[in-house]
């Protein structure tokens, strides 16, 4: 899992830069810390607890929570994309 997260991290950063998306890098979270935090979250068996831990992990590290959760509870994917500065990302796919 750790190797997969490492590769995914690099691919997401590269794609975010290709799309010129602001916020690709978090000032509070480096790659090693992110991967360890994600491994901790993914190790939680119970799904609701794991989802809550993921939202908390994102928010506590200065990242936006997942669409429909935390501050974006009830938000559409389009509203979430606009809020995080990636509204044009859908057209770039």
C-alpha positions in Angstrom: 0.0 0.0 0.0 2.8 2.4 0.9 4.4 2.0 -2.5 1.1 2.6 -4.3 0.4 5.7 -2.3 3.9 7.0 -3.1 3.3 6.6 -6.9 -0.2 8.0 -6.7 1.1 11.1 -4.8 3.6 11.8 -7.6 1.0 11.3 -10.3 -1.5 13.5 -8.6 1.0 16.3 -8.1 2.1 16.1 -11.7 -1.5 16.2 -13.0 -2.3 19.1 -10.7 0.6 21.0 -12.1 -0.4 20.2 -15.7 -3.8 21.6 -14.9 -2.3 24.6 -13.2 -4.4 23.9 -10.1 -3.6 26.0 -7.1 -3.0 24.2 -3.8 -1.2 21.1 -5.2 1.3 21.4 -2.3 0.2 21.7 1.3 2.4 23.9 3.5 1.4 21.6 6.5 1.9 18.2 4.9 4.9 16.7 3.2 4.8 13.5 1.2 6.2 11.2 3.9 3.8 12.5 6.6 0.9 12.3 4.2 1.6 8.7 3.3 2.0 7.7 6.9 -1.3 9.5 7.8 -3.1 7.8 4.9 -1.8 4.4 6.0 -3.1 5.1 9.5 -6.5 6.1 8.2 -6.7 3.2 5.7 -5.9 0.8 8.6 -9.2 1.6 10.3 -11.6 -1.3 9.7 -15.0 0.3 10.3 -16.1 2.4 7.3 -17.8 5.3 9.0 -14.9 5.7 11.4 -12.4 5.5 8.5 -14.3 8.2 6.6 -14.5 10.5 9.6 -10.7 9.9 10.2 -10.0 10.8 6.5 -12.0 14.0 6.8 -10.2 14.9 10.0 -6.8 14.1 8.5 -7.5 16.4 5.5 -8.8 19.3 7.6 -6.1 19.1 10.2 -3.5 19.3 7.5 -4.9 22.3 5.8 -6.6 20.5 3.0 -10.2 20.6 1.9 -12.4 17.8 3.1 -14.0 15.4 0.5 -17.0 16.7 -1.4 -20.1 16.1 0.7 -18.2 16.0 4.0 -17.1 18.5 6.7 -17.4 22.0 5.5 -18.7 20.7 2.1 -21.5 18.5 3.5 -24.3 18.7 1.0 -22.2 20.4 -1.7 -22.2 19.2 -5.2 -19.0 18.1 -6.9 -19.2 21.2 -9.1 -19.4 23.5 -6.0 -16.5 21.6 -4.4 -14.4 21.9 -7.5 -15.0 25.6 -7.7 -14.3 26.1 -4.0 -10.9 24.3 -4.2 -9.9 26.2 -7.4 -10.4 23.4 -9.8 -13.6 24.3 -11.6 -11.9 24.2 -15.0 -10.4 20.7 -14.2 -13.5 18.9 -15.6 -13.0 20.4 -19.0 -9.3 19.5 -19.0 -10.0 15.7 -18.7 
